[in-house]
């Protein structure tokens, strides 16, 4: 514009430019506005979805009465399954759906329906869950697979770097070795679990202490490094 000598020439140049480019410019502006409002709408939709899923999951927790150690009533089971399946069907892209599937798997294990439990746990793993959820689902799936008769398959699922879950993974390996009637390998795995707990400043669970004691090992003296195997003290 600065190259033009008079205001009339500038106006005429602007008019010609608008005739040539005005429509495409307006279209671009319109698309930008639509995209902006569309993004805001999508964000609002996601927030509403998350809030709705959260409410349903809270109802699910209340239905299963997760703080109770007793068995679920028939009404609790029916309600919990309905809510969990609703989350999976209508909110499958949320973490709440994955949590719901974990609850369904837990109920299936309680009913000794290992096929249903395995199906739910494998579904969780296909949803690209957060690492913590993935580790929990993998751990539970390994136990279910082993309980179903494929002990080696369960061990294979636990042969990964479990990071913060190393202790519970090692304990699960010990349980599977006991199922396979391999007490020496079970002892090594339980000691590994105890060592990880010690390294991280955690106390052993009562169950782990009992398992160690049953194999003639003093749990308070479990100081071996992870993976190191020691013979069972037959005289203990």
Secondary structure by P-SEA (a helix, b strand, c coil): ccccccaaaaaaaaaaaaaacaaaaaaaaaaaaaaaaaaaaaaaaaaaaaaaaaaaaaaaaaaacccccccccaaaaaaaaaaaaaaaacccccaaaaaaaaaaaaaaaaacaaaaaaaaaaaaaaccccaaaaaaaaaaaaaaaaaacaaaaaaaaaccccccaaaaaaaaaaaaaaaaccaaaaaaaaaaaaaaaaaacccccaaaaaaaaaaccccccccccccccccccccc
